[in-house]
């Protein structure tokens, strides 16, 4: 298992925008991340007051961060200077609400990689039930030293 410190050694996301708390398993083509959905998340007070529901876009972002970990670990880019940018998001489906107290399991599979472009399919689950699904692509870019 990779904890938050280990994740931050690989992907650049920090603070409230790091949406993966653990990597339970991974290899060069797939992995499982975990997000512990807490009641003090930045979105809870406004989405929606009195009944917080994790925004779908953040669920897709959590899948993408798990995918980013896999891609960067695969190519050995763990210096914090390589960033991943979405290029496409498709076939996005949400089937159940995600709320504080839930443990979001982030299952991702690499579908294709060509040069700097990576395409993944992800399924987010809570208690064994699919809550979200998406296919997405991203391009990796290494930042120059200043």
HELIX and SHEET records of a PDB file:
HELIX    1   1 UNK A    4  UNK A    8  1                                   5    
HELIX    2   2 UNK A   15  UNK A   17  5                                   3    
HELIX    3   3 UNK A   56  UNK A   75  1                                  20    
SHEET    1   A 6 UNK A  22  UNK A  26  0                                        
SHEET    2   A 6 UNK A  30  UNK A  36 -1                                        
SHEET    3   A 6 UNK A 103  UNK A 114 -1                                        
SHEET    4   A 6 UNK A 117  UNK A 126 -1                                        
SHEET    5   A 6 UNK A 129  UNK A 142 -1                                        
SHEET    6   A 6 UNK A  82  UNK A  94 -1                                        
END                                                                             
